[in-house]
Amino acid sequence: MRFKVGEFVIVAKSKRSTHPSPQAKHIHPAQHGETYSYIIEKFWKVVQVFDNGTMEIETRRGKRHRVDMDTPLLRKAGFWDRLMYRHRFF
C-alpha cells in the first residue's frame, strides 16, 4: 500500500489498563479481572515517506514515529473516517 505525504492514517494501538477509555474497542478482561487489554485507534498524519518501505507519521501534538508501511495495524483514513472523526485528526 502506498501512502502520500499529508494523508491521514489510522493506527491501531494495543493498550492495557484498569480502566479502558470510551474509545476502546475489542475489550478483553485479564484472567482474574484486574486489568483489561483493548485496542485504541490513533488518528495521525503522514509527514515523510522513505524508499525503504517506512514512513514518518505525526501525532496531533507533534510527536513523530517511524513505522513500516506494511504493518497490518496501519490503514488509510477513508472518506467516512475523515468525516466521522474529523475532530480527532487535527
Residue pairs with C-beta under 8 A, 6 or more apart in sequence:
1 69
1 70
1 76
2 69
3 9
3 46
3 49
3 55
3 69
3 76
4 46
4 49
5 46
5 47
5 48
5 49
6 45
6 46
7 45
7 46
7 76
7 77
8 43
8 44
8 45
8 46
8 76
8 77
8 81
8 82
8 89
9 43
9 44
9 45
9 46
9 57
9 74
9 75
9 76
9 77
10 41
10 42
10 43
10 44
10 74
10 75
10 76
10 77
10 81
11 41
11 42
11 44
11 57
11 67
11 73
11 74
12 39
12 40
12 41
12 42
12 73
12 74
13 39
13 40
13 41
13 42
13 73
14 37
14 38
14 39
15 24
15 37
15 38
15 39
15 40
16 35
16 36
16 37
16 38
17 35
17 36
18 34
18 35
18 36
19 36
20 27
20 36
20 38
21 40
23 40
23 41
24 36
24 38
24 39
24 40
25 38
25 39
25 40
25 41
26 38
26 39
27 36
27 37
27 38
28 36
28 37
28 38
29 35
29 36
30 36
30 37
42 59
43 60
43 77
43 85
43 88
43 89
44 57
44 58
44 59
44 60
44 65
45 57
45 58
45 89
45 90
46 55
46 56
46 57
46 58
47 55
47 56
47 57
47 58
47 64
48 55
48 56
49 55
49 56
49 69
50 56
53 68
53 69
53 70
54 66
54 67
54 68
54 69
55 66
55 67
55 69
56 64
56 65
56 66
57 64
57 65
57 66
57 67
58 64
58 65
59 65
60 88
60 89
60 90
67 74
77 85
77 89
82 89
